[in-house]
Each structure stands twice: as structure tokens, then as C-alpha cells.
Amino acid sequence: MLKLPKRRILRNKRMFQEVYKKGRSWANRYLVLYVFPAIGLERKAGFAAGKKLGNAVTRNRMKRLMRESYRKNQLILRDEIWLLLVARKPAVAVKQPVMEKAFLDLGRKADIIRQEAE
């Protein structure tokens, strides 16, 4: 079983801002993916859901779905990157398989999926 240790999650505001400002972004209907090449550092991921999505229950559900999509596919991602997933309004109505497909589609666009995994 794959785990997502706390040391692999972007936690503080400074890290989030660095990925927002210096990273590149890709988007689809459900997610926005920001990728920042963190040379010499281990891969980390952050998950965000703004207040426009709904109440706290809805936002937490979105973050859980994004975390699960990342957790299941973390072994096929390149190392030395920080990534940030941001949920969009249409994502509120989707289930886990749709969210995971959206994440993998963005991963291919952003070229963060290892070649041997495809």
C-alpha cells in the first residue's frame, strides 16, 4: 500500500507561494496543476480548494480526492519537483475515478510522468 508521508506535503505559505510564483501551470476542467522544479530536493505536493467551491465539508472532500489521486500515482511521477493541485468548481460534482483521470491528463501535459511508466 502506498502512503503519503507528511514530510512529502507542502505545508507552509512560503512553499505554496514559491510554487505559485515560480512554477508553470496547466489546467483542465477540474484541476489546475502548478509545477516547480525543485532541483536537489525531494518531491512534494500541495492541495488547495478555495472558498468559491463551497463550505468546509466540500473543500475538504476536494482535497481528499486530490490527495488520493496523487497518492495512488506518486510512483510514476518524476522526482525533484514540487507540485500544487487546485480544485475548480466543476470538480465538486465528480467522483474519484474522474478526478484521478484529470490528474493524470494534467501530468502528461506537464511532462511530470516518467517515460518508463507510460
Summary of the structure (lengths in Angstrom):
residues: 118
radius of gyration: 13.3
end to end distance: 20.8
largest distance: 40.4
contacts: 353
relative contact order: 0.23
helix: 51%
strand: 22%
